[in-house]
Amino acid sequence: MTRLTDQAHELISTVLRPGETAIDATAGNGHDSCFLCQTVGPTGRVYAIDIQETALKQTADLLAEANCFQCELICCDHSQLHEIIPSECLNATGAIMFNLGYLPGGDHNLITQRTSTLTALETAKDFLRPGGMMTILAYPGHPGGDEEAVAIDQWLNQLSASAYQTETILARSNSATAPCLFVVRKLEP
Ligand SMILES: C[S@@+](CC[C@H](N)C(=O)[O-])C[C@H]1O[C@@H](n2cnc3c(N)ncnc32)[C@H](O)[C@@H]1O
């Protein structure tokens, strides 16, 4: 079975275009940022956010190896998206990625939190352009990740069905602890 990280990339590839803006709301080791940079190309722009400097250093190294220079690295809590992303990106961003949980190879106690994740998602949806897509990869299998995934599911369900289309993809069926990929598409008016 294709990994959910790869599935997120495949889905985003169907909507994100060269020259566009994209946001990686959890930069981590930089794999998603690198993918977004390669998709928008040299004329595009990527904002990579992480709460940890360690993660941004990893991301910077990966981007340099891949010759990606169109990425702005921002050390910040993603719940502050409105303050850190330029307002011209509102309703104009092709893709936004969240890959929740902890930094692989880093401090496993520093994880995304339900409240700040929900604040970030609520803000992020306003940055999507019509036809744009947000992916949220959640990990119910670790402490805190279960309640975070439930809260995201509830958040998805209260989105206006005339404005957003949502989908949930599970890694394995019949397992409450399996990672899940939430997908939000902003519909054309
Ligand atoms: C699973 S990793 C992301 C993996 C990454 N997207 C990649 O491709 O390598 C989750 C990241 O979220 C970051 N994080 C946790 N809480 C955050 C917050 N409130 N705001 C921004 N980043 C946060 C962690 O520091 C960690 O690096």
The ligand as an SDF file (V2000), in Angstrom:
LIG
                    3D

 27 29  0  0  0  0  0  0  0  0999 V2000
    5.9290   14.7280   11.7150 C   0  0  0  0  0  0  0  0  0  0  0  0
    6.9270   16.1590   11.8000 S   0  0  0  0  0  0  0  0  0  0  0  0
    6.7400   16.8830   10.1960 C   0  0  0  0  0  0  0  0  0  0  0  0
    7.4060   16.1250    9.0720 C   0  0  0  0  0  0  0  0  0  0  0  0
    7.7180   16.9610    7.8690 C   0  0  0  0  0  0  0  0  0  0  0  0
    6.5450   17.5210    7.2500 N   0  0  0  0  0  0  0  0  0  0  0  0
    8.6180   16.2860    6.8670 C   0  0  0  0  0  0  0  0  0  0  0  0
    8.2590   16.2220    5.6730 O   0  0  0  0  0  0  0  0  0  0  0  0
    9.7100   15.8400    7.2430 O   0  0  0  0  0  0  0  0  0  0  0  0
    5.9700   17.2620   12.8140 C   0  0  0  0  0  0  0  0  0  0  0  0
    6.6270   18.6050   13.0510 C   0  0  0  0  0  0  0  0  0  0  0  0
    5.6510   19.4940   13.6080 O   0  0  0  0  0  0  0  0  0  0  0  0
    6.3510   20.4140   14.3950 C   0  0  0  0  0  0  0  0  0  0  0  0
    5.4240   21.1220   15.2890 N   0  0  0  0  0  0  0  0  0  0  0  0
    4.8880   20.6880   16.4640 C   0  0  0  0  0  0  0  0  0  0  0  0
    4.0640   21.6170   16.9710 N   0  0  0  0  0  0  0  0  0  0  0  0
    4.0760   22.6610   16.1010 C   0  0  0  0  0  0  0  0  0  0  0  0
    3.4280   23.9270   16.0910 C   0  0  0  0  0  0  0  0  0  0  0  0
    2.5710   24.2770   17.0580 N   0  0  0  0  0  0  0  0  0  0  0  0
    3.6840   24.7760   15.0790 N   0  0  0  0  0  0  0  0  0  0  0  0
    4.5390   24.4170   14.0820 C   0  0  0  0  0  0  0  0  0  0  0  0
    5.1900   23.2250   14.0420 N   0  0  0  0  0  0  0  0  0  0  0  0
    4.9530   22.3590   15.0370 C   0  0  0  0  0  0  0  0  0  0  0  0
    7.3770   19.5620   15.1190 C   0  0  0  0  0  0  0  0  0  0  0  0
    8.4360   20.3630   15.6140 O   0  0  0  0  0  0  0  0  0  0  0  0
    7.8040   18.5840   14.0200 C   0  0  0  0  0  0  0  0  0  0  0  0
    8.9840   19.0080   13.3980 O   0  0  0  0  0  0  0  0  0  0  0  0
  1  2  1  0
  2  3  1  0
  2 10  1  0
  3  4  1  0
  4  5  1  0
  5  6  1  0
  5  7  1  0
  7  8  2  0
  7  9  1  0
 10 11  1  0
 11 12  1  0
 11 26  1  0
 12 13  1  0
 13 14  1  0
 13 24  1  0
 14 15  1  0
 14 23  1  0
 15 16  2  0
 16 17  1  0
 17 18  1  0
 17 23  2  0
 18 19  1  0
 18 20  2  0
 20 21  1  0
 21 22  2  0
 22 23  1  0
 24 25  1  0
 24 26  1  0
 26 27  1  0
M  CHG  2   2   1   9  -1
M  END
$$$$
